[in-house]
Amino acid sequence: MDPVAAKYVGAGLAAIGMGVAAVGVGTIFGNFLSGALRNPRPPTASSAAPSSAPRSPKVLASSRSSSRCCCCS
């Protein structure tokens, strides 16, 4: 095969690969937009964690004192 022809074949294969990658990125971005537009508001603090979830004693103790964070107790 002529080296010039091989160069064109390689360039064509690279272009096809880039096109397939662009289709994949477009699909992922489209799914992201679909999900973001379905639920546009971020969850609030009260709805993010269920109130009936059991809490550990360390979390309960750290929530009583407001001057310390969870990593300083």
PDB file of N, H, CA, C and O in Angstrom:
ATOM      1  N   MET A   1       0.853  -1.177   0.000  1.00  0.00           N
ATOM      2  CA  MET A   1       0.000   0.000   0.000  1.00  0.00           C
ATOM      3  C   MET A   1       0.895   1.234   0.000  1.00  0.00           C
ATOM      4  O   MET A   1       1.922   1.285   0.676  1.00  0.00           O
ATOM      5  N   ASP A   2       0.487   2.191  -0.751  1.00  0.00           N
ATOM      6  H   ASP A   2      -0.348   2.151  -1.300  1.00  0.00           H
ATOM      7  CA  ASP A   2       1.221   3.443  -0.858  1.00  0.00           C
ATOM      8  C   ASP A   2       1.191   4.171   0.486  1.00  0.00           C
ATOM      9  O   ASP A   2       0.141   4.189   1.127  1.00  0.00           O
ATOM     10  N   PRO A   3       2.288   4.769   0.940  1.00  0.00           N
ATOM     11  CA  PRO A   3       2.290   5.480   2.228  1.00  0.00           C
ATOM     12  C   PRO A   3       1.298   6.638   2.292  1.00  0.00           C
ATOM     13  O   PRO A   3       0.743   6.923   3.353  1.00  0.00           O
ATOM     14  N   VAL A   4       1.079   7.298   1.172  1.00  0.00           N
ATOM     15  H   VAL A   4       1.530   7.067   0.310  1.00  0.00           H
ATOM     16  CA  VAL A   4       0.109   8.402   1.163  1.00  0.00           C
ATOM     17  C   VAL A   4      -1.300   7.853   1.357  1.00  0.00           C
ATOM     18  O   VAL A   4      -2.104   8.450   2.073  1.00  0.00           O
ATOM     19  N   ALA A   5      -1.603   6.728   0.727  1.00  0.00           N
ATOM     20  H   ALA A   5      -0.950   6.244   0.145  1.00  0.00           H
ATOM     21  CA  ALA A   5      -2.922   6.111   0.875  1.00  0.00           C
ATOM     22  C   ALA A   5      -3.121   5.624   2.303  1.00  0.00           C
ATOM     23  O   ALA A   5      -4.216   5.750   2.852  1.00  0.00           O
ATOM     24  N   ALA A   6      -2.076   5.068   2.911  1.00  0.00           N
ATOM     25  H   ALA A   6      -1.187   4.966   2.465  1.00  0.00           H
ATOM     26  CA  ALA A   6      -2.177   4.608   4.299  1.00  0.00           C
ATOM     27  C   ALA A   6      -2.436   5.788   5.241  1.00  0.00           C
ATOM     28  O   ALA A   6      -3.162   5.665   6.227  1.00  0.00           O
ATOM     29  N   LYS A   7      -1.825   6.935   4.915  1.00  0.00           N
ATOM     30  H   LYS A   7      -1.235   7.034   4.114  1.00  0.00           H
ATOM     31  CA  LYS A   7      -2.053   8.117   5.737  1.00  0.00           C
ATOM     32  C   LYS A   7      -3.519   8.545   5.670  1.00  0.00           C
ATOM     33  O   LYS A   7      -4.106   8.924   6.684  1.00  0.00           O
ATOM     34  N   TYR A   8      -4.101   8.486   4.487  1.00  0.00           N
ATOM     35  H   TYR A   8      -3.624   8.179   3.663  1.00  0.00           H
ATOM     36  CA  TYR A   8      -5.508   8.865   4.331  1.00  0.00           C
ATOM     37  C   TYR A   8      -6.446   7.860   5.007  1.00  0.00           C
ATOM     38  O   TYR A   8      -7.466   8.239   5.582  1.00  0.00           O
ATOM     39  N   VAL A   9      -6.093   6.592   4.930  1.00  0.00           N
ATOM     40  H   VAL A   9      -5.264   6.283   4.463  1.00  0.00           H
ATOM     41  CA  VAL A   9      -6.899   5.572   5.617  1.00  0.00           C
ATOM     42  C   VAL A   9      -6.842   5.790   7.129  1.00  0.00           C
ATOM     43  O   VAL A   9      -7.862   5.695   7.812  1.00  0.00           O
ATOM     44  N   GLY A  10      -5.663   6.080   7.643  1.00  0.00           N
ATOM     45  H   GLY A  10      -4.834   6.157   7.088  1.00  0.00           H
ATOM     46  CA  GLY A  10      -5.518   6.348   9.075  1.00  0.00           C
ATOM     47  C   GLY A  10      -6.281   7.584   9.503  1.00  0.00           C
ATOM     48  O   GLY A  10      -6.909   7.598  10.562  1.00  0.00           O
ATOM     49  N   ALA A  11      -6.228   8.625   8.679  1.00  0.00           N
ATOM     50  H   ALA A  11      -5.718   8.613   7.819  1.00  0.00           H
ATOM     51  CA  ALA A  11      -6.962   9.849   9.003  1.00  0.00           C
ATOM     52  C   ALA A  11      -8.473   9.599   8.977  1.00  0.00           C
ATOM     53  O   ALA A  11      -9.206  10.151   9.798  1.00  0.00           O
ATOM     54  N   GLY A  12      -8.931   8.785   8.056  1.00  0.00           N
ATOM     55  H   GLY A  12      -8.335   8.336   7.390  1.00  0.00           H
ATOM     56  CA  GLY A  12     -10.351   8.459   7.990  1.00  0.00           C
ATOM     57  C   GLY A  12     -10.803   7.658   9.190  1.00  0.00           C
ATOM     58  O   GLY A  12     -11.874   7.911   9.743  1.00  0.00           O
ATOM     59  N   LEU A  13      -9.992   6.687   9.600  1.00  0.00           N
ATOM     60  H   LEU A  13      -9.122   6.481   9.151  1.00  0.00           H
ATOM     61  CA  LEU A  13     -10.329   5.907  10.788  1.00  0.00           C
ATOM     62  C   LEU A  13     -10.329   6.773  12.046  1.00  0.00           C
ATOM     63  O   LEU A  13     -11.179   6.600  12.920  1.00  0.00           O
ATOM     64  N   ALA A  14      -9.384   7.699  12.141  1.00  0.00           N
ATOM     65  H   ALA A  14      -8.693   7.839  11.431  1.00  0.00           H
ATOM     66  CA  ALA A  14      -9.349   8.603  13.298  1.00  0.00           C
ATOM     67  C   ALA A  14     -10.584   9.501  13.306  1.00  0.00           C
ATOM     68  O   ALA A  14     -11.143   9.768  14.370  1.00  0.00           O
ATOM     69  N   ALA A  15     -11.016   9.968  12.136  1.00  0.00           N
ATOM     70  H   ALA A  15     -10.562   9.750  11.272  1.00  0.00           H
ATOM     71  CA  ALA A  15     -12.208  10.807  12.062  1.00  0.00           C
ATOM     72  C   ALA A  15     -13.458  10.029  12.465  1.00  0.00           C
ATOM     73  O   ALA A  15     -14.337  10.572  13.136  1.00  0.00           O
ATOM     74  N   ILE A  16     -13.542   8.775  12.066  1.00  0.00           N
ATOM     75  H   ILE A  16     -12.828   8.334  11.521  1.00  0.00           H
ATOM     76  CA  ILE A  16     -14.678   7.939  12.461  1.00  0.00           C
ATOM     77  C   ILE A  16     -14.671   7.735  13.978  1.00  0.00           C
ATOM     78  O   ILE A  16     -15.717   7.809  14.622  1.00  0.00           O
ATOM     79  N   GLY A  17     -13.496   7.478  14.542  1.00  0.00           N
ATOM     80  H   GLY A  17     -12.646   7.417  14.019  1.00  0.00           H
ATOM     81  CA  GLY A  17     -13.385   7.316  15.996  1.00  0.00           C
ATOM     82  C   GLY A  17     -13.791   8.564  16.748  1.00  0.00           C
ATOM     83  O   GLY A  17     -14.462   8.476  17.776  1.00  0.00           O
ATOM     84  N   MET A  18     -13.396   9.723  16.254  1.00  0.00           N
ATOM     85  H   MET A  18     -12.851   9.794  15.418  1.00  0.00           H
ATOM     86  CA  MET A  18     -13.789  10.976  16.908  1.00  0.00           C
ATOM     87  C   MET A  18     -15.288  11.204  16.791  1.00  0.00           C
ATOM     88  O   MET A  18     -15.905  11.732  17.716  1.00  0.00           O
ATOM     89  N   GLY A  19     -15.876  10.820  15.680  1.00  0.00           N
ATOM     90  H   GLY A  19     -15.375  10.392  14.928  1.00  0.00           H
ATOM     91  CA  GLY A  19     -17.323  10.955  15.515  1.00  0.00           C
ATOM     92  C   GLY A  19     -18.079  10.064  16.483  1.00  0.00           C
ATOM     93  O   GLY A  19     -19.084  10.484  17.056  1.00  0.00           O
ATOM     94  N   VAL A  20     -17.609   8.842  16.672  1.00  0.00           N
ATOM     95  H   VAL A  20     -16.793   8.501  16.206  1.00  0.00           H
ATOM     96  CA  VAL A  20     -18.258   7.929  17.617  1.00  0.00           C
ATOM     97  C   VAL A  20     -18.130   8.457  19.045  1.00  0.00           C
ATOM     98  O   VAL A  20     -19.073   8.362  19.830  1.00  0.00           O
ATOM     99  N   ALA A  21     -16.973   9.009  19.380  1.00  0.00           N
ATOM    100  H   ALA A  21     -16.207   9.086  18.742  1.00  0.00           H
ATOM    101  CA  ALA A  21     -16.789   9.587  20.715  1.00  0.00           C
ATOM    102  C   ALA A  21     -17.711  10.786  20.914  1.00  0.00           C
ATOM    103  O   ALA A  21     -18.261  10.968  22.000  1.00  0.00           O
ATOM    104  N   ALA A  22     -17.886  11.597  19.889  1.00  0.00           N
ATOM    105  H   ALA A  22     -17.439  11.450  19.006  1.00  0.00           H
ATOM    106  CA  ALA A  22     -18.779  12.758  19.993  1.00  0.00           C
ATOM    107  C   ALA A  22     -20.223  12.325  20.175  1.00  0.00           C
ATOM    108  O   ALA A  22     -20.973  12.973  20.905  1.00  0.00           O
ATOM    109  N   VAL A  23     -20.624  11.244  19.527  1.00  0.00           N
ATOM    110  H   VAL A  23     -20.015  10.718  18.935  1.00  0.00           H
ATOM    111  CA  VAL A  23     -21.984  10.724  19.712  1.00  0.00           C
ATOM    112  C   VAL A  23     -22.158  10.253  21.153  1.00  0.00           C
ATOM    113  O   VAL A  23     -23.203  10.500  21.756  1.00  0.00           O
ATOM    114  N   GLY A  24     -21.163   9.586  21.712  1.00  0.00           N
ATOM    115  H   GLY A  24     -20.315   9.385  21.223  1.00  0.00           H
ATOM    116  CA  GLY A  24     -21.241   9.134  23.105  1.00  0.00           C
ATOM    117  C   GLY A  24     -21.333  10.279  24.079  1.00  0.00           C
ATOM    118  O   GLY A  24     -22.139  10.236  25.009  1.00  0.00           O
ATOM    119  N   VAL A  25     -20.520  11.312  23.888  1.00  0.00           N
ATOM    120  H   VAL A  25     -19.866  11.348  23.133  1.00  0.00           H
ATOM    121  CA  VAL A  25     -20.568  12.480  24.770  1.00  0.00           C
ATOM    122  C   VAL A  25     -21.910  13.192  24.629  1.00  0.00           C
ATOM    123  O   VAL A  25     -22.476  13.645  25.623  1.00  0.00           O
ATOM    124  N   GLY A  26     -22.415  13.291  23.424  1.00  0.00           N
ATOM    125  H   GLY A  26     -21.955  12.922  22.616  1.00  0.00           H
ATOM    126  CA  GLY A  26     -23.717  13.920  23.220  1.00  0.00           C
ATOM    127  C   GLY A  26     -24.835  13.149  23.887  1.00  0.00           C
ATOM    128  O   GLY A  26     -25.765  13.754  24.421  1.00  0.00           O
ATOM    129  N   THR A  27     -24.768  11.835  23.871  1.00  0.00           N
ATOM    130  H   THR A  27     -24.013  11.344  23.438  1.00  0.00           H
ATOM    131  CA  THR A  27     -25.776  11.016  24.540  1.00  0.00           C
ATOM    132  C   THR A  27     -25.742  11.223  26.048  1.00  0.00           C
ATOM    133  O   THR A  27     -26.788  11.366  26.681  1.00  0.00           O
ATOM    134  N   ILE A  28     -24.560  11.239  26.617  1.00  0.00           N
ATOM    135  H   ILE A  28     -23.710  11.123  26.103  1.00  0.00           H
ATOM    136  CA  ILE A  28     -24.436  11.453  28.062  1.00  0.00           C
ATOM    137  C   ILE A  28     -24.924  12.848  28.436  1.00  0.00           C
ATOM    138  O   ILE A  28     -25.643  13.000  29.423  1.00  0.00           O
ATOM    139  N   PHE A  29     -24.551  13.861  27.674  1.00  0.00           N
ATOM    140  H   PHE A  29     -23.966  13.738  26.871  1.00  0.00           H
ATOM    141  CA  PHE A  29     -24.990  15.224  27.966  1.00  0.00           C
ATOM    142  C   PHE A  29     -26.498  15.353  27.803  1.00  0.00           C
ATOM    143  O   PHE A  29     -27.145  16.049  28.584  1.00  0.00           O
ATOM    144  N   GLY A  30     -27.060  14.695  26.807  1.00  0.00           N
ATOM    145  H   GLY A  30     -26.534  14.129  26.172  1.00  0.00           H
ATOM    146  CA  GLY A  30     -28.515  14.722  26.626  1.00  0.00           C
ATOM    147  C   GLY A  30     -29.243  14.070  27.782  1.00  0.00           C
ATOM    148  O   GLY A  30     -30.277  14.574  28.219  1.00  0.00           O
ATOM    149  N   ASN A  31     -28.725  12.955  28.290  1.00  0.00           N
ATOM    150  H   ASN A  31     -27.885  12.546  27.935  1.00  0.00           H
ATOM    151  CA  ASN A  31     -29.333  12.317  29.452  1.00  0.00           C
ATOM    152  C   ASN A  31     -29.217  13.194  30.692  1.00  0.00           C
ATOM    153  O   ASN A  31     -30.134  13.240  31.512  1.00  0.00           O
ATOM    154  N   PHE A  32     -28.086  13.895  30.830  1.00  0.00           N
ATOM    155  H   PHE A  32     -27.341  13.858  30.164  1.00  0.00           H
ATOM    156  CA  PHE A  32     -27.936  14.817  31.947  1.00  0.00           C
ATOM    157  C   PHE A  32     -28.970  15.937  31.875  1.00  0.00           C
ATOM    158  O   PHE A  32     -29.605  16.263  32.878  1.00  0.00           O
ATOM    159  N   LEU A  33     -29.138  16.520  30.703  1.00  0.00           N
ATOM    160  H   LEU A  33     -28.622  16.255  29.888  1.00  0.00           H
ATOM    161  CA  LEU A  33     -30.132  17.586  30.559  1.00  0.00           C
ATOM    162  C   LEU A  33     -31.542  17.072  30.797  1.00  0.00           C
ATOM    163  O   LEU A  33     -32.367  17.771  31.386  1.00  0.00           O
ATOM    164  N   SER A  34     -31.822  15.872  30.349  1.00  0.00           N
ATOM    165  H   SER A  34     -31.152  15.305  29.870  1.00  0.00           H
ATOM    166  CA  SER A  34     -33.139  15.293  30.561  1.00  0.00           C
ATOM    167  C   SER A  34     -33.422  15.144  32.058  1.00  0.00           C
ATOM    168  O   SER A  34     -34.515  15.472  32.520  1.00  0.00           O
ATOM    169  N   GLY A  35     -32.459  14.660  32.799  1.00  0.00           N
ATOM    170  H   GLY A  35     -31.571  14.394  32.424  1.00  0.00           H
ATOM    171  CA  GLY A  35     -32.637  14.509  34.243  1.00  0.00           C
ATOM    172  C   GLY A  35     -32.668  15.840  34.970  1.00  0.00           C
ATOM    173  O   GLY A  35     -33.430  16.004  35.922  1.00  0.00           O
ATOM    174  N   ALA A  36     -31.857  16.790  34.539  1.00  0.00           N
ATOM    175  H   ALA A  36     -31.238  16.657  33.765  1.00  0.00           H
ATOM    176  CA  ALA A  36     -31.813  18.090  35.207  1.00  0.00           C
ATOM    177  C   ALA A  36     -33.080  18.889  34.956  1.00  0.00           C
ATOM    178  O   ALA A  36     -33.545  19.602  35.845  1.00  0.00           O
ATOM    179  N   LEU A  37     -33.640  18.783  33.776  1.00  0.00           N
ATOM    180  H   LEU A  37     -33.263  18.203  33.054  1.00  0.00           H
ATOM    181  CA  LEU A  37     -34.853  19.530  33.473  1.00  0.00           C
ATOM    182  C   LEU A  37     -36.095  18.865  34.061  1.00  0.00           C
ATOM    183  O   LEU A  37     -37.122  19.520  34.239  1.00  0.00           O
ATOM    184  N   ARG A  38     -36.009  17.589  34.357  1.00  0.00           N
ATOM    185  H   ARG A  38     -35.175  17.057  34.212  1.00  0.00           H
ATOM    186  CA  ARG A  38     -37.132  16.905  34.983  1.00  0.00           C
ATOM    187  C   ARG A  38     -37.265  17.335  36.444  1.00  0.00           C
ATOM    188  O   ARG A  38     -38.381  17.462  36.947  1.00  0.00           O
ATOM    189  N   ASN A  39     -36.142  17.561  37.133  1.00  0.00           N
ATOM    190  H   ASN A  39     -35.235  17.458  36.724  1.00  0.00           H
ATOM    191  CA  ASN A  39     -36.145  17.970  38.531  1.00  0.00           C
ATOM    192  C   ASN A  39     -35.206  19.168  38.673  1.00  0.00           C
ATOM    193  O   ASN A  39     -34.051  18.990  39.061  1.00  0.00           O
ATOM    194  N   PRO A  40     -35.668  20.383  38.368  1.00  0.00           N
ATOM    195  CA  PRO A  40     -34.758  21.522  38.298  1.00  0.00           C
ATOM    196  C   PRO A  40     -34.284  22.047  39.649  1.00  0.00           C
ATOM    197  O   PRO A  40     -33.212  22.648  39.721  1.00  0.00           O
ATOM    198  N   ARG A  41     -35.047  21.840  40.720  1.00  0.00           N
ATOM    199  H   ARG A  41     -35.918  21.352  40.661  1.00  0.00           H
ATOM    200  CA  ARG A  41     -34.646  22.379  42.023  1.00  0.00           C
ATOM    201  C   ARG A  41     -33.795  21.375  42.783  1.00  0.00           C
ATOM    202  O   ARG A  41     -34.109  20.185  42.789  1.00  0.00           O
ATOM    203  N   PRO A  42     -32.721  21.832  43.426  1.00  0.00           N
ATOM    204  CA  PRO A  42     -31.932  20.908  44.246  1.00  0.00           C
ATOM    205  C   PRO A  42     -32.723  20.531  45.492  1.00  0.00           C
ATOM    206  O   PRO A  42     -33.579  21.299  45.931  1.00  0.00           O
ATOM    207  N   PRO A  43     -32.454  19.367  46.068  1.00  0.00           N
ATOM    208  CA  PRO A  43     -33.198  18.970  47.263  1.00  0.00           C
ATOM    209  C   PRO A  43     -32.856  19.866  48.446  1.00  0.00           C
ATOM    210  O   PRO A  43     -31.722  20.322  48.591  1.00  0.00           O
ATOM    211  N   THR A  44     -33.842  20.107  49.278  1.00  0.00           N
ATOM    212  H   THR A  44     -34.763  19.736  49.160  1.00  0.00           H
ATOM    213  CA  THR A  44     -33.606  20.900  50.485  1.00  0.00           C
ATOM    214  C   THR A  44     -33.007  20.017  51.561  1.00  0.00           C
ATOM    215  O   THR A  44     -32.965  18.795  51.416  1.00  0.00           O
ATOM    216  N   ALA A  45     -32.546  20.625  52.632  1.00  0.00           N
ATOM    217  H   ALA A  45     -32.579  21.618  52.750  1.00  0.00           H
ATOM    218  CA  ALA A  45     -31.907  19.871  53.705  1.00  0.00           C
ATOM    219  C   ALA A  45     -32.905  18.947  54.397  1.00  0.00           C
ATOM    220  O   ALA A  45     -32.532  17.861  54.842  1.00  0.00           O
ATOM    221  N   SER A  46     -34.152  19.356  54.493  1.00  0.00           N
ATOM    222  H   SER A  46     -34.456  20.237  54.132  1.00  0.00           H
ATOM    223  CA  SER A  46     -35.132  18.518  55.178  1.00  0.00           C
ATOM    224  C   SER A  46     -35.540  17.322  54.336  1.00  0.00           C
ATOM    225  O   SER A  46     -35.884  16.276  54.886  1.00  0.00           O
ATOM    226  N   SER A  47     -35.510  17.449  53.013  1.00  0.00           N
ATOM    227  H   SER A  47     -35.231  18.299  52.566  1.00  0.00           H
ATOM    228  CA  SER A  47     -35.908  16.324  52.172  1.00  0.00           C
ATOM    229  C   SER A  47     -34.722  15.478  51.733  1.00  0.00           C
ATOM    230  O   SER A  47     -34.920  14.402  51.169  1.00  0.00           O
ATOM    231  N   ALA A  48     -33.497  15.932  51.975  1.00  0.00           N
ATOM    232  H   ALA A  48     -33.336  16.806  52.433  1.00  0.00           H
ATOM    233  CA  ALA A  48     -32.328  15.179  51.533  1.00  0.00           C
ATOM    234  C   ALA A  48     -32.110  13.940  52.402  1.00  0.00           C
ATOM    235  O   ALA A  48     -31.793  12.872  51.877  1.00  0.00           O
ATOM    236  N   ALA A  49     -32.274  14.064  53.720  1.00  0.00           N
ATOM    237  H   ALA A  49     -32.532  14.931  54.146  1.00  0.00           H
ATOM    238  CA  ALA A  49     -32.076  12.936  54.622  1.00  0.00           C
ATOM    239  C   ALA A  49     -33.401  12.601  55.291  1.00  0.00           C
ATOM    240  O   ALA A  49     -34.092  13.500  55.771  1.00  0.00           O
ATOM    241  N   PRO A  50     -33.759  11.344  55.331  1.00  0.00           N
ATOM    242  CA  PRO A  50     -35.003  10.990  56.004  1.00  0.00           C
ATOM    243  C   PRO A  50     -34.907  11.239  57.502  1.00  0.00           C
ATOM    244  O   PRO A  50     -33.868  10.992  58.116  1.00  0.00           O
ATOM    245  N   SER A  51     -35.980  11.721  58.079  1.00  0.00           N
ATOM    246  H   SER A  51     -36.824  11.921  57.580  1.00  0.00           H
ATOM    247  CA  SER A  51     -35.964  12.062  59.502  1.00  0.00           C
ATOM    248  C   SER A  51     -36.025  10.836  60.384  1.00  0.00           C
ATOM    249  O   SER A  51     -35.703  10.924  61.569  1.00  0.00           O
ATOM    250  N   SER A  52     -36.426   9.693  59.849  1.00  0.00           N
ATOM    251  H   SER A  52     -36.687   9.621  58.886  1.00  0.00           H
ATOM    252  CA  SER A  52     -36.529   8.483  60.656  1.00  0.00           C
ATOM    253  C   SER A  52     -35.237   7.675  60.666  1.00  0.00           C
ATOM    254  O   SER A  52     -35.203   6.584  61.236  1.00  0.00           O
ATOM    255  N   ALA A  53     -34.176   8.185  60.049  1.00  0.00           N
ATOM    256  H   ALA A  53     -34.204   9.071  59.586  1.00  0.00           H
ATOM    257  CA  ALA A  53     -32.912   7.458  60.004  1.00  0.00           C
ATOM    258  C   ALA A  53     -32.264   7.459  61.385  1.00  0.00           C
ATOM    259  O   ALA A  53     -32.253   8.492  62.054  1.00  0.00           O
ATOM    260  N   PRO A  54     -31.728   6.330  61.823  1.00  0.00           N
ATOM    261  CA  PRO A  54     -31.075   6.305  63.144  1.00  0.00           C
ATOM    262  C   PRO A  54     -29.792   7.117  63.104  1.00  0.00           C
ATOM    263  O   PRO A  54     -29.065   7.097  62.111  1.00  0.00           O
ATOM    264  N   ARG A  55     -29.520   7.823  64.176  1.00  0.00           N
ATOM    265  H   ARG A  55     -30.111   7.839  64.982  1.00  0.00           H
ATOM    266  CA  ARG A  55     -28.322   8.646  64.256  1.00  0.00           C
ATOM    267  C   ARG A  55     -27.396   8.071  65.305  1.00  0.00           C
ATOM    268  O   ARG A  55     -27.839   7.571  66.340  1.00  0.00           O
ATOM    269  N   SER A  56     -26.115   8.146  65.030  1.00  0.00           N
ATOM    270  H   SER A  56     -25.755   8.552  64.190  1.00  0.00           H
ATOM    271  CA  SER A  56     -25.140   7.612  65.980  1.00  0.00           C
ATOM    272  C   SER A  56     -24.980   8.572  67.144  1.00  0.00           C
ATOM    273  O   SER A  56     -25.278   9.758  67.004  1.00  0.00           O
ATOM    274  N   PRO A  57     -24.513   8.087  68.297  1.00  0.00           N
ATOM    275  CA  PRO A  57     -24.324   8.982  69.462  1.00  0.00           C
ATOM    276  C   PRO A  57     -23.339  10.115  69.184  1.00  0.00           C
ATOM    277  O   PRO A  57     -23.502  11.216  69.710  1.00  0.00           O
ATOM    278  N   LYS A  58     -22.313   9.857  68.360  1.00  0.00           N
ATOM    279  H   LYS A  58     -22.181   8.962  67.932  1.00  0.00           H
ATOM    280  CA  LYS A  58     -21.350  10.909  68.054  1.00  0.00           C
ATOM    281  C   LYS A  58     -22.018  12.038  67.274  1.00  0.00           C
ATOM    282  O   LYS A  58     -21.747  13.212  67.528  1.00  0.00           O
ATOM    283  N   VAL A  59     -22.886  11.693  66.331  1.00  0.00           N
ATOM    284  H   VAL A  59     -23.107  10.739  66.125  1.00  0.00           H
ATOM    285  CA  VAL A  59     -23.596  12.713  65.566  1.00  0.00           C
ATOM    286  C   VAL A  59     -24.543  13.474  66.472  1.00  0.00           C
ATOM    287  O   VAL A  59     -24.657  14.694  66.359  1.00  0.00           O
ATOM    288  N   LEU A  60     -25.227  12.777  67.372  1.00  0.00           N
ATOM    289  H   LEU A  60     -25.135  11.786  67.464  1.00  0.00           H
ATOM    290  CA  LEU A  60     -26.132  13.451  68.294  1.00  0.00           C
ATOM    291  C   LEU A  60     -25.380  14.383  69.231  1.00  0.00           C
ATOM    292  O   LEU A  60     -25.845  15.487  69.514  1.00  0.00           O
ATOM    293  N   ALA A  61     -24.218  13.946  69.717  1.00  0.00           N
ATOM    294  H   ALA A  61     -23.840  13.049  69.487  1.00  0.00           H
ATOM    295  CA  ALA A  61     -23.443  14.792  70.624  1.00  0.00           C
ATOM    296  C   ALA A  61     -22.898  16.017  69.895  1.00  0.00           C
ATOM    297  O   ALA A  61     -22.873  17.113  70.457  1.00  0.00           O
ATOM    298  N   SER A  62     -22.466  15.840  68.661  1.00  0.00           N
ATOM    299  H   SER A  62     -22.486  14.950  68.205  1.00  0.00           H
ATOM    300  CA  SER A  62     -21.908  16.980  67.945  1.00  0.00           C
ATOM    301  C   SER A  62     -22.997  17.948  67.508  1.00  0.00           C
ATOM    302  O   SER A  62     -22.723  19.132  67.309  1.00  0.00           O
ATOM    303  N   SER A  63     -24.222  17.467  67.355  1.00  0.00           N
ATOM    304  H   SER A  63     -24.444  16.506  67.516  1.00  0.00           H
ATOM    305  CA  SER A  63     -25.281  18.393  66.955  1.00  0.00           C
ATOM    306  C   SER A  63     -25.768  19.217  68.136  1.00  0.00           C
ATOM    307  O   SER A  63     -26.413  20.247  67.942  1.00  0.00           O
ATOM    308  N   ARG A  64     -25.467  18.779  69.370  1.00  0.00           N
ATOM    309  H   ARG A  64     -24.943  17.942  69.528  1.00  0.00           H
ATOM    310  CA  ARG A  64     -25.893  19.561  70.537  1.00  0.00           C
ATOM    311  C   ARG A  64     -25.011  20.782  70.750  1.00  0.00           C
ATOM    312  O   ARG A  64     -25.506  21.855  71.096  1.00  0.00           O
ATOM    313  N   SER A  65     -23.714  20.627  70.546  1.00  0.00           N
ATOM    314  H   SER A  65     -23.311  19.756  70.264  1.00  0.00           H
ATOM    315  CA  SER A  65     -22.823  21.782  70.734  1.00  0.00           C
ATOM    316  C   SER A  65     -22.589  22.442  69.388  1.00  0.00           C
ATOM    317  O   SER A  65     -22.057  21.819  68.469  1.00  0.00           O
ATOM    318  N   SER A  66     -22.974  23.670  69.274  1.00  0.00           N
ATOM    319  H   SER A  66     -23.406  24.176  70.020  1.00  0.00           H
ATOM    320  CA  SER A  66     -22.879  24.342  67.980  1.00  0.00           C
ATOM    321  C   SER A  66     -21.492  24.926  67.730  1.00  0.00           C
ATOM    322  O   SER A  66     -21.206  25.346  66.609  1.00  0.00           O
ATOM    323  N   SER A  67     -20.616  24.966  68.748  1.00  0.00           N
ATOM    324  H   SER A  67     -20.848  24.625  69.658  1.00  0.00           H
ATOM    325  CA  SER A  67     -19.311  25.570  68.550  1.00  0.00           C
ATOM    326  C   SER A  67     -18.310  24.608  67.944  1.00  0.00           C
ATOM    327  O   SER A  67     -17.246  25.042  67.504  1.00  0.00           O
ATOM    328  N   ARG A  68     -18.610  23.318  67.904  1.00  0.00           N
ATOM    329  H   ARG A  68     -19.475  22.965  68.261  1.00  0.00           H
ATOM    330  CA  ARG A  68     -17.681  22.335  67.354  1.00  0.00           C
ATOM    331  C   ARG A  68     -18.274  21.710  66.105  1.00  0.00           C
ATOM    332  O   ARG A  68     -19.490  21.569  65.974  1.00  0.00           O
ATOM    333  N   CYS A  69     -17.391  21.339  65.193  1.00  0.00           N
ATOM    334  H   CYS A  69     -16.403  21.453  65.300  1.00  0.00           H
ATOM    335  CA  CYS A  69     -17.848  20.610  64.012  1.00  0.00           C
ATOM    336  C   CYS A  69     -17.704  19.117  64.246  1.00  0.00           C
ATOM    337  O   CYS A  69     -17.249  18.702  65.312  1.00  0.00           O
ATOM    338  N   CYS A  70     -18.079  18.313  63.283  1.00  0.00           N
ATOM    339  H   CYS A  70     -18.449  18.651  62.417  1.00  0.00           H
ATOM    340  CA  CYS A  70     -18.077  16.868  63.477  1.00  0.00           C
ATOM    341  C   CYS A  70     -16.668  16.289  63.575  1.00  0.00           C
ATOM    342  O   CYS A  70     -16.499  15.205  64.133  1.00  0.00           O
ATOM    343  N   CYS A  71     -15.665  16.969  63.057  1.00  0.00           N
ATOM    344  H   CYS A  71     -15.803  17.850  62.605  1.00  0.00           H
ATOM    345  CA  CYS A  71     -14.313  16.412  63.098  1.00  0.00           C
ATOM    346  C   CYS A  71     -13.487  16.904  64.284  1.00  0.00           C
ATOM    347  O   CYS A  71     -12.353  16.457  64.460  1.00  0.00           O
ATOM    348  N   CYS A  72     -14.024  17.813  65.103  1.00  0.00           N
ATOM    349  H   CYS A  72     -14.944  18.176  64.959  1.00  0.00           H
ATOM    350  CA  CYS A  72     -13.258  18.358  66.227  1.00  0.00           C
ATOM    351  C   CYS A  72     -13.676  17.770  67.561  1.00  0.00           C
ATOM    352  O   CYS A  72     -13.172  18.226  68.588  1.00  0.00           O
ATOM    353  N   SER A  73     -14.550  16.806  67.612  1.00  0.00           N
ATOM    354  H   SER A  73     -14.959  16.436  66.778  1.00  0.00           H
ATOM    355  CA  SER A  73     -15.031  16.304  68.898  1.00  0.00           C
ATOM    356  C   SER A  73     -14.119  15.281  69.498  1.00  0.00           C
ATOM    357  O   SER A  73     -14.396  14.768  70.583  1.00  0.00           O
TER     358      SER A  73
END
